[in-house]
Amino acid sequence: MLSNIGVPGLILILVLALIIFGPKKLPEIGRAFGETLREFKKSTRDLTSDVMDELEQDTKKKTVK
């Protein structure tokens, strides 16, 4: 979906964001977005790890029986 934006579309989005939020607010918004994305990735990684651990435990239980 985002691969179809292209450079002109990205520049337009950045200019609109600059106009709407102003130059002082943009770094704060970017920082908050980055932290949110980092936390989401961490949660996803933890969830995936938990599911894989459960699958490994189930596999071990089935092979022992």
N, C-alpha and C positions, 0 to 999 in steps of 0.2 A: 504494500500500500504506500509506504513512505518512499519507496524507490522511484516512484513516478513524479515526485515533486520537482526535482532538478534544481539547478543553481538559481535561476531567476525566481522560482517560487520560494526558495529558502530565503533569498534576500528580501523578498516582499514580506514574508512572515516576520523576519527580524526587524525590518523598518516599522511595521505595524506595532510590534511589541514595544519598540523604542518610543513610538508616539503615544501609545496607550499608557504604558507604565512609567515612562521617563527614565533618564539615565541613572538616577540614584537608586531606583527600585529594582532594576534589572539584575544587578549582581546578587541581591538578596533572593530574588525569585530563582535564579539559576542555582544558587547554593542550596536552597530548600529542595529544588527538584533533584539535584544530585544526591542529597542525603536520602531523600525518599526512594530514589532508584537503588541506591546502595543497600538500604534496609530491605527493600523488596527482593533483591538478589540474594541477600544473606538468608532471608526467610525461605526462599525457594530452595536454596542449597541445603538448608537444614531439613526441610520437609522431604526432599529427595533422599537425603542421607538416611533419615528415619525409615522411609519406606523400603529402601534397599536393605537396611539392617533387618527389618521384619521379614522380608522375602528370604534372606539368607538363613534366618533362624527357622523359618518354616521348612526350607529345603533340608536343613540339617535334621530336623525332627522327623521328616518323612524318610530320610535315608537310614536313620537309626532304627526305625520300626521294622 
